[in-house]
Amino acid sequence: MATLVGYSIPAQFNKRWDHTYVQSDDRYTWECFGSDAGGSTLCSGIGDSSFADCLSHPRFFTFGGRRTVPGITKYAGITYGTTGVCHQAANRILYPGGVIVAAANGYGWSMCLYDTYGTEGVPWPQLNQCAKTHVSTGTSASQGGPTVAQKSGQSAQLASKVHDIYASTTRPQDADLGFARQELRALFDVRLGEDYDRHKFNEVADLQLSLRKHKRELAAQLESRQLNQEQFTDELRRALTETALQCEAVLGSRDFVQLFGIEAKHAADLLNPPVR
């Protein structure tokens, strides 16, 4: 067992956002699409670092150009901008430690679009594959989420609520969108309070649903080559800006920032590459 630590660094293209990466105390480092040194500690937990390293694959990106595949940007099975960003990649790697990078600036907004572990599936394919060879960790793939976080505060509360969502024996018919609403509810409960206006939650949840469905349509067009990567990113950035402003109109600017960790006017910068 090792200590797995999630770190944050202000992103190069907009320092209001945080890039996240992971290290272990037995010398593993996982860059998660960007820099893998410096910054601040977000979270830590005890887990099997070889399990974490297994979860960091497949990856077709290494910071600094040491090992890349042209045209492909993937880490921990996350396709950048399509199924997640560095936050989701870090959460996958931190899974054996039972913690998530929820304290990163902008995390709430990336969670709104991509969930905790990305939108590839629940659980994601690599989790089951890696768990088969790491059964000694005590974290089974069937749990579908982290153990209770080791650190106190909102991040631990959110990690615990996410664990409860994924550990449930009841799966939404449409897992991608069904879990998205449940995770959004958890985010509201932790950051704005369990007694927060339910009407406002429902309005934001409806906006999230529309955004997620639109992202699916764009991803399908990207896969079928009706859109190239630049067109996909441009269209999704427009959708992010529009949805963020609509959510801000519902919540007010203060509650929007408290919930999502970023100002609405910077919402589209979620898709900026975090490479430093």
N, C-alpha and C positions, 0 to 999 in steps of 0.2 A: 504494500500500500504506500501511497505517496500523497503529498499535499498538492492539490491542483489549484492554481491561482488564476483568476481572471483579471486582466489589466485594461485600463483605458488610456488613450492618448487623443488629444484634440485632433480631429481629421484635418488633413492638409488643406482641402479646398473650402472648408467652412468650419472654423474652430468651435462653432456652437455645437457641432456634432462630435461624438466620440467614436474613434476606431477602437475595437476591442481585440485582444489576443490572449493566449493562454500559455502558461508555463507550469512545470512541475518541479518539485524540489529534488527529483532524481534526473534532472538535466534534459528533459524534453522541452521543446519550444514549438508552439503552433501559431503561425503568423496570421491566419484568418484573413487573407487578402491584403495585408499591409505590413506596417512596421511591427517588429517583434521585440522591441527594447524600450525601456523607459516608461514614463507614465505613472499612473496611480493604481493602487490595488482596489478592485471592486468587490471581490468575493473570494472565498477559499473554502475547500472542502476536502475530505479524505476519500481517496478512491484509487482504483487500479490504473496506473499510468499507461500500461500496455493496452488496456481496454480503451482508454481515451485516445491513444495513438491509432488504434484500429478504427475508431469512429472518425478520425481526421481524414480518412480516405473515402472515396477517391478524391484526389486533389491534382489539379492541373494548373497550379500557380505556386510560385515561390518568390518571395519578395527579393528584389534586387537583381532579378534576371538570371539567377543562378540555374534555374530549371523551370522552363515554361513551355507550354504548348500553344503556338500562335493561334489566336482566335477563340481559345477556350479559357474560361475563367471559372474554376470550380474549386471549392475547398470543403472538406467534410461532407461531400456529396451535394453541397449547396451550389447552385448555378447563380452567380452574382447578378442581382437585380431581377431575376426571374423567380427563384424559389426562396431567396433570402439574401442577407448581406452579412457582414462580419459578426453582427450580434447573434444571428442564428447559428453560424458556424461555431462560434465560441461556446454557445449553449450546448451544442451537440457534444463537443469535446469535454465539457465540464459535467456532462451527465453522470459519470461514475462518482463524482464528488458531491452530487446533489445540490449544486448551486447554479445560478444563472446571472447574467450580467445586467440585471434590471436597473442598476444604478447608473448606467452609462447615459450620457446626454443624448436625447433623441430616442432612447430605447422604446418608450411607449408607442411612438409612431411606427417604428419598424415592426413592433409586435402586432400593431393594428393591421399592417399589410401582410406580414409573413408568419404570424404566430411565434411561439417560443422556439420551435425547432425547424421552422421552414414549412413550406406548403407542398412538399413532395408527397407526403403521406403520413398516416398516423397508425403505428409508429413508422418512422422512416426505414427504408429497407436495410440500411447498414446496421441499424440497432439490433435487429434480430440476428443478422449474420455474425456480428462481433460478439454478441452475448453468448452464442453457442460455444465459443472458445474461451470465455471469461466468466464462467458460472461461479467462480469463487468470490466474485466481487460482492455478492449479496444484493445486486441490483438486477432484477430480471427484466427482460424486454417487455414482458406482458404487463408490467406496471405502467408503461407508457409515459413516464415522467420522472422527475428527480425525487430523491428522498428529501426530507425537510432540511432546509438550508442551515448551515452551521452558524451563520452570523445573524445578528438581530437587525431589526428595522424593517422598512418597507420591502426591501428586496427579499428578505426571508419570508415575509408574509405572502408576497406574490409567488415565490417559489413553492410554498406550501399549498397555496390555492391551485396552482397549476398541477402540482402532484395529484391533488384530489380529483381534478378534472380528468387527467389521463389515466388514473388508476381505476376510474369508474368502470363497472362491467357493462354499462350502457353506452353504446357508440352511436353518435348521430348518424342518420341515414346518409347525409352528405358530410363526411367527416371533416373535410377541409373547412367548409363554411360553418358547420355546426360547432366545431371547436373554437373557431374564430369568435363567435358570439359569447361563448362561455369564458374565453380568456379575456375578452373585452370587459365582461361583467366583473371578473376578478380584478382587472386593472382599475376600474371605477371604484370598487369597494375599498381597495388599498389606498388609492391616491386621492379620492374625493369623498370617501366615506360610504358606508353601507346604506345610509339613509339619504343619499344624494337623489335628486329629482329623477324619478323613474321615467317620466315623459322625455326628459332630455336624453337619458340613456338610450331609450328606444329610437329616438331620432338619429343619434350618432350611430347606433348599431345598424340602422337602415342605410345610412350613408356608407358605412363600412362594407355592408353586403354589396351595394352597388359597385363600389370601388373594386372589391375582390372579384366580382363577376366580370367586370371590365378587364381586369388584369388577366384573368383566364382567357378571355377572348383574344387579347393581344398576344399572350403566350402561344395560343394555338396558331395565330397568324405568323408568328415568328418561326414556329416549328415547321409550318407548311411553306415558309419562305415568301409569304405574301408581304412580310415586313422584314427588313434587315435589322441588325442589332441597334443601330443608331436610331432608326425610325421607331422601334419598340420603346427604346428609352425615352425618346422625345414625347411620344404619346402618353407613356405612363407618368412622366414628369408633369405633363399638363393635367392629367387626372388627379395626381397627388395634390397639386396646388388648388384645383377647384374643390376637391373634397375637404381639404384642410380649411379653406376659407368658409365653407358651408358649416363645418363642425364648429369653427370659431364663432360663427353667427349664433349657433345654438348654445354653446357653453359660455361665451364671453372669453376674452383674451387671457385673463388670469387663470381660469379653470382649464382652458386648452393647454397652456404651458404646464400647469401642475399635472395634468393627466398624461400628456404625451412627451413632455420633456424638451420641447422645442417650440419656437414661435411658428405660427401658421405660415408666415411669409417665407420661411426656410424649409418647408415640408418637402419640396421637390429635391432638395439637396441630399436626401436619403440615398439617392442613386448615384451621387458623385463617388468615384473610386476613392478609397481611403489610403491609397499608396502614398508613402512619404519619401 
